[in-house]
């Protein structure tokens, strides 16, 4: 080959080599960024723990969907509508039960493992004290506020059983999380759902029963047995409870309770409002869509339970540190919310096939409600950033105000546009709450220390 040909070939290949080098550097930079983000997830978020925790959670989601399908088909649209209104009330009432004792336990044990028996006893004592009061209040709301078509006795039994098992299951999950046993917490949830699935299959399929009153009684018996087993299990694993009320923590626990109850109201108030203005059949269709949406909340909740302890650790250094951690994990939470929304949308398409033709109208409602999941996911890190930094009272005030405003927005939506208006009001309410919570993490000041707490005084 001549010198001129070699020179021409070199001239042509040099720009390509430069381009290839630039592409390689850019690719290496992207890989480094991805590796850095994965390291962040591995250290702060415990990605492997989350993946392991998601295995039982995904299984639990599948079991819960099957349980929901069997229950809906077994009861029929109208009876399921009456039942789903009571379940919406349970979703709020369960957070009022115990006055935040479970959250106090997580905070205490995350800082000092020796405090478990004191705070476990405190949690159980508060549960026993508040459960009858909450059930009575729930009966009044259901009969006079929501105008439930279920009898007073049926409402009482339903609320007692559902609140008891939901509270004890959630409390045992919190106990596991406090001891950094996140995977085991997921298996507790799966066990609770698996037992309910067996009961539903026996009642509706094996014995071919379809009475709502009969189902309520069976669920109550199952709830008492499972709850007693959970109390014993926690005592066996981590120590017997010390039956003493931590009166100095009542105000903080109440703040947790109010905050969590107001948050729960954001997810359940729509069905409670609709039960006042619609018949059981319409409520059954909307309730089916809402129950599918509730399944999409589980992955978001398990992520937050994995992270909840970390917020208190970072929050010990002030709101700025807690907010920084919230910003780090927020993209992950939103990603989980989007993933959950897609799963809910896919599930909605199966509603007519799984639930029956009577529930076919629930598909469109579910698809629109699924848009709320990323907005709900965005609320969690900002809210926990406030709690972690000691601003739990502020968080409680925000949620109470949001719950009141949410109620007015939902009522206006259902009066102006029926179920469609209710759906758009539901989405708007969650968007506004997310904005308010994140604004507060930037504009609020740190809470000044008030001295040593019982947790700090206990020996390590």
C-alpha positions in Angstrom: 0.0 0.0 0.0 1.3 3.5 -1.0 2.2 6.2 1.6 -0.8 8.3 0.3 -3.2 5.5 0.9 -1.9 4.9 4.4 -2.2 8.6 5.2 -5.8 8.7 3.9 -6.7 5.6 6.0 -5.2 7.1 9.1 -7.0 10.4 8.5 -10.3 8.6 8.2 -9.9 6.4 11.3 -8.6 9.2 13.7 -12.1 10.9 14.1 -13.8 7.5 14.6 -11.2 6.6 17.3 -11.9 9.9 19.0 -15.7 9.3 18.9 -15.2 5.8 20.2 -13.1 7.1 23.1 -15.7 9.8 24.0 -18.4 7.2 23.9 -16.4 4.9 26.1 -15.7 7.7 28.7 -19.4 8.6 28.7 -20.4 4.9 29.2 -17.9 4.5 32.0 -19.3 7.7 33.6 -22.8 6.3 33.5 -21.7 3.0 34.9 -19.9 4.7 37.7 -23.0 6.7 38.5 -25.1 3.6 38.5 -22.6 1.8 40.7 -22.6 4.7 43.1 -26.4 4.7 43.3 -26.5 1.0 43.9 -23.9 1.3 46.6 -26.1 4.0 48.2 -29.1 1.6 48.0 -26.9 -1.2 49.4 -25.7 0.9 52.4 -28.7 3.1 53.2 -31.6 1.2 51.8 -30.3 -2.3 52.2 -31.3 -3.4 48.7 -30.7 -7.1 49.3 -32.9 -6.9 52.4 -35.6 -5.2 50.4 -35.4 -7.9 47.6 -35.6 -10.7 50.2 -38.5 -8.9 52.0 -40.4 -8.5 48.7 -40.5 -12.2 48.1 -43.0 -12.9 50.9 -44.7 -9.5 50.2 -45.3 -10.5 46.5 -46.6 -13.9 47.6 -48.8 -12.1 50.2 -50.1 -9.8 47.4 -51.1 -12.8 45.3 -52.8 -14.5 48.3 -54.6 -11.3 49.2 -55.9 -10.9 45.7 -57.2 -14.4 45.7 -58.8 -13.9 49.1 -60.4 -10.7 47.9 -61.7 -12.4 44.7 -63.2 -15.3 46.7 -64.8 -12.9 49.2 -66.2 -10.6 46.5 -67.6 -13.4 44.4 -69.0 -15.2 47.5 -70.8 -12.1 48.9 -71.9 -10.6 45.6 -71.9 -6.9 44.6 -74.4 -5.6 47.1 -73.2 -7.5 50.2 -69.6 -6.8 49.3 -70.5 -3.1 49.1 -71.8 -3.1 52.6 -68.7 -5.0 53.8 -66.2 -2.8 52.0 -67.7 0.3 53.7 -66.9 -1.4 57.1 -63.4 -2.3 56.0 -62.8 1.4 55.1 -63.8 2.3 58.6 -61.5 -0.4 60.0 -58.6 1.1 58.0 -58.9 4.3 60.0 -59.9 2.8 63.3 -57.0 0.4 63.5 -54.6 3.4 63.6 -56.5 4.9 66.5 -56.3 1.7 68.4 -53.2 1.6 70.7 -52.5 5.3 70.7 -49.3 4.9 68.7 -47.8 2.2 71.0 -46.3 0.3 68.0 -44.5 3.4 66.7 -43.2 4.2 70.1 -41.8 0.6 70.3 -40.0 0.9 67.0 -38.4 4.2 68.0 -37.4 2.9 71.4 -35.9 -0.4 70.2 -34.1 1.2 67.2 -32.2 3.2 69.8 -31.9 0.7 72.6 -32.8 -3.0 72.3 -33.1 -3.3 76.1 -36.3 -1.2 76.0 -38.3 -3.8 74.2 -40.1 -5.4 77.1 -41.1 -2.1 78.6 -42.5 -0.8 75.3 -44.0 -4.1 74.3 -46.0 -4.1 77.5 -46.9 -0.5 77.0 -48.2 -1.3 73.4 -50.3 -4.2 74.6 -51.7 -2.2 77.5 -52.7 0.7 75.3 -54.3 -1.8 72.8 -56.5 -3.4 75.5 -57.5 0.1 76.8 -58.4 1.7 73.5 -59.9 -1.2 71.5 -63.4 -1.2 73.2 -63.6 2.6 72.9 -62.6 2.6 69.2 -65.1 -0.1 68.4 -67.9 1.8 70.1 -67.0 5.0 68.2 -66.8 3.0 65.0 -70.3 1.6 65.5 -71.7 5.1 66.0 -70.0 6.4 62.8 -71.1 3.3 60.8 -74.8 3.4 61.8 -75.4 7.2 62.0 -72.7 8.7 59.8 -72.3 6.2 57.0 -75.8 4.7 57.4 -74.6 1.1 57.1 -77.2 -1.5 56.1 -75.5 -4.1 58.4 -77.1 -4.6 61.8 -75.6 -3.0 64.9 -74.5 -6.3 66.3 -73.0 -7.3 62.9 -71.1 -3.9 62.8 -69.8 -4.4 66.3 -68.5 -7.9 65.7 -67.0 -7.0 62.3 -65.2 -4.0 63.7 -63.9 -5.8 66.8 -62.5 -8.8 64.8 -61.0 -6.8 61.9 -59.5 -4.1 64.1 -58.0 -6.6 66.5 -56.3 -8.8 63.9 -55.1 -5.8 61.8 -53.6 -4.1 64.8 -51.8 -7.2 66.2 -50.5 -8.2 62.8 -49.2 -4.7 62.1 -47.7 -4.5 65.6 -45.9 -7.8 65.3 -44.5 -6.6 61.9 -43.3 -3.4 63.7 -41.7 -5.5 66.4 -39.8 -7.5 63.7 -38.7 -4.2 62.0 -37.5 -2.7 65.3 -35.2 -5.7 65.6 -34.1 -5.3 62.0 -35.9 -8.5 60.9 -37.5 -7.0 57.9 -37.8 -10.3 56.0 -39.6 -12.0 59.0 -41.9 -9.0 59.1 -42.9 -9.8 55.5 -43.6 -13.4 56.4 -45.8 -12.3 59.3 -48.0 -10.4 56.8 -48.1 -13.4 54.5 -49.1 -15.7 57.3 -52.0 -13.4 58.3 -53.3 -13.3 54.7 -52.8 -17.0 54.2 -55.0 -17.8 57.3 -57.7 -15.5 56.0 -57.5 -17.1 52.6 -58.0 -20.6 54.1 -61.0 -19.3 56.1 -62.5 -17.7 53.0 -62.0 -20.8 50.9 -63.6 -22.9 53.5 -66.6 -20.6 54.1 -67.5 -19.6 50.5 -66.3 -22.7 48.5 -66.2 -25.7 50.8 -69.4 -25.0 52.8 -71.0 -22.8 50.0 -72.0 -20.1 52.4 -72.9 -16.6 51.2 -74.3 -14.7 54.2 -72.5 -11.5 55.2 -73.5 -12.0 58.9 -72.1 -15.5 58.9 -68.8 -14.3 57.3 -68.5 -11.6 60.0 -68.8 -14.1 62.8 -66.2 -16.5 61.3 -63.8 -13.7 60.7 -64.1 -12.5 64.3 -63.3 -16.0 65.7 -60.3 -16.3 63.3 -59.1 -12.8 64.4 -59.1 -13.7 68.1 -57.1 -16.9 67.6 -54.5 -15.3 65.3 -54.0 -12.2 67.5 -53.5 -14.4 70.6 -50.9 -16.4 68.7 -49.0 -13.2 67.7 -48.9 -11.9 71.3 -47.3 -15.2 72.4 -44.9 -15.4 69.5 -43.4 -11.9 70.1 -43.0 -12.7 73.8 -41.2 -16.0 73.0 -38.8 -14.4 70.5 -37.9 -11.1 72.3 -39.0 -11.4 75.9 -42.2 -11.2 77.9 -43.9 -7.8 78.2 -43.6 -5.7 81.3 -47.2 -4.6 81.9 -46.7 -0.9 82.6 -48.0 2.2 81.0 -45.3 4.7 79.9 -47.3 7.8 80.8 -44.5 10.1 79.8 -44.8 8.9 76.2 -48.5 9.3 75.9 -48.4 12.7 74.1 -45.8 11.5 71.6 -47.7 8.2 71.0 -50.9 10.2 70.5 -49.1 12.3 67.9 -48.1 9.2 66.1 -51.7 7.8 66.4 -53.3 11.0 65.1 -50.9 11.3 62.2 -51.3 7.6 61.1 -55.1 7.8 61.5 -55.3 10.9 59.4 -53.0 9.3 56.8 -55.3 6.2 56.8 -58.2 8.5 56.3 -56.7 9.7 53.0 -56.9 6.1 51.7 -60.3 5.1 53.2 -62.4 8.3 53.4 -63.6 7.9 49.8 -65.5 4.7 50.5 -66.9 6.1 53.8 -68.2 9.2 52.0 -69.6 7.2 49.1 -71.5 4.9 51.5 -73.5 7.9 52.5 -74.5 8.9 49.0 -74.7 5.6 47.0 -76.4 2.3 47.3 -74.6 -0.9 48.2 -74.3 -2.1 44.6 -72.5 1.1 43.4 -70.4 1.0 46.6 -69.5 -2.6 45.8 -68.1 -1.7 42.4 -66.1 1.2 43.7 -65.0 -0.9 46.7 -63.7 -3.6 44.4 -61.6 -1.0 42.6 -60.4 0.5 45.9 -59.4 -2.9 47.3 -57.3 -3.6 44.2 -55.7 -0.2 44.8 -55.0 -1.2 48.4 -52.9 -4.1 47.1 -50.7 -1.6 45.3 -49.9 0.1 48.6 -48.2 -3.0 50.1 -44.8 -2.7 48.2 -44.7 1.0 49.2 -45.4 0.2 52.8 -42.8 -2.6 53.0 -40.2 -0.1 51.6 -41.1 2.4 54.3 -41.0 -0.1 57.0 -37.5 -1.0 55.9 -36.5 2.6 56.0 -38.4 3.8 59.1 -35.7 3.1 61.6 -33.1 4.9 59.5 -35.2 8.1 59.6 -34.9 8.2 63.4 -31.1 7.6 63.2 -30.6 10.5 60.7 -33.2 12.6 62.4 -31.1 12.5 65.6 -28.8 15.0 63.8 -31.7 17.4 62.9 -34.2 18.0 60.2 -31.5 18.9 57.6 -30.0 15.4 57.9 -33.4 13.8 58.0 -34.5 15.7 54.9 -31.3 14.8 53.1 -32.0 11.1 53.7 -35.6 11.6 52.5 -34.3 13.2 49.2 -32.0 10.2 48.7 -34.7 7.6 49.0 -37.5 9.6 47.4 -36.7 8.5 43.8 -36.8 4.8 44.9 -40.2 5.4 46.6 -41.6 7.0 43.5 -40.3 4.2 41.3 -42.0 1.7 43.6 -45.2 3.7 43.4 -45.1 3.7 39.6 -44.4 0.0 39.5 -47.3 -0.6 41.9 -49.6 1.6 39.7 -48.7 -0.5 36.6 -49.4 -3.7 38.5 -52.7 -2.4 39.7 -53.6 -1.4 36.2 -52.8 -4.8 34.9 -54.8 -6.4 37.7 -57.8 -4.2 36.9 -58.0 -5.7 33.4 -58.6 -9.1 35.0 -61.5 -7.9 37.2 -64.3 -9.1 35.0 -62.7 -12.5 34.6 -61.7 -13.0 38.3 -64.6 -11.3 40.1 -67.3 -12.0 37.6 -69.3 -9.9 35.1 -71.1 -8.0 37.8 -67.8 -6.3 38.7 -66.8 -5.4 35.1 -67.5 -1.7 35.6 -64.8 -1.6 38.3 -62.0 -1.8 35.7 -62.1 1.8 34.5 -62.4 3.1 38.1 -59.3 1.1 39.1 -57.2 2.4 36.2 -57.8 6.0 37.3 -57.4 5.3 41.0 -54.0 3.7 40.3 -52.6 7.2 39.4 -52.7 8.0 43.1 -50.0 5.5 44.0 -46.9 7.5 43.0 -48.4 10.5 44.8 -48.9 8.5 48.0 -45.4 7.1 47.7 -44.0 10.7 47.5 -45.7 11.6 50.8 -44.0 8.9 52.9 -40.4 10.1 52.9 -41.3 13.7 53.7 -43.7 12.7 56.5 -41.1 10.4 58.0 -38.4 13.1 57.7 -40.5 15.3 60.0 -41.1 12.4 62.5 -37.4 11.4 62.5 -36.4 14.9 63.4 -38.8 15.1 66.3 -41.5 17.1 64.5 -44.1 14.5 65.0 -46.7 16.9 66.4 -46.4 19.1 63.3 -46.8 16.0 61.1 -49.9 15.1 63.1 -51.4 18.6 62.6 -50.7 18.5 58.9 -52.5 15.1 58.5 -55.4 16.2 60.6 -55.9 19.4 58.6 -55.4 17.3 55.4 -58.0 14.8 56.5 -60.6 17.5 57.2 -59.9 19.2 53.9 -59.8 15.8 52.1 -63.3 15.2 53.4 -64.7 18.4 52.0 -63.0 17.8 48.7 -64.4 14.3 48.4 -67.9 15.4 49.3 -67.8 18.2 46.8 -66.4 15.8 44.1 -69.1 13.1 44.7 -71.9 15.8 44.7 -70.7 17.5 41.6 -69.6 14.5 39.5 -70.7 11.3 41.2 -68.1 8.5 41.3 -66.0 10.3 38.6 -65.9 13.4 40.6 -64.9 11.4 43.7 -62.0 9.9 41.8 -60.6 13.2 40.6 -61.0 14.7 44.1 -59.2 11.7 45.5 -56.2 12.3 43.2 -56.2 16.1 43.9 -56.2 15.6 47.6 -53.1 13.3 47.5 -51.2 15.7 45.3 -51.8 18.6 47.6 -50.8 16.6 50.7 -47.5 15.6 49.1 -46.7 19.2 48.2 -47.4 20.4 51.7 -45.3 17.8 53.4 -42.2 18.4 51.2 -42.6 22.2 51.7 -42.6 21.7 55.4 -39.3 19.7 55.4 -37.6 22.8 53.8 -39.2 25.7 55.7 -39.5 24.2 59.3 -36.8 24.6 62.0 -35.4 21.8 64.1 -37.0 20.9 67.4 -34.8 21.7 70.3 -33.8 18.8 72.6 -36.0 18.6 75.8 -33.6 16.4 77.8 -33.0 12.7 78.3 -35.8 10.3 77.6 -36.5 7.0 79.1 -35.0 5.3 76.0 -31.7 7.2 76.6 -31.6 6.4 80.3 -31.9 2.6 79.8 -28.6 0.7 79.7 -27.4 -0.4 76.3 
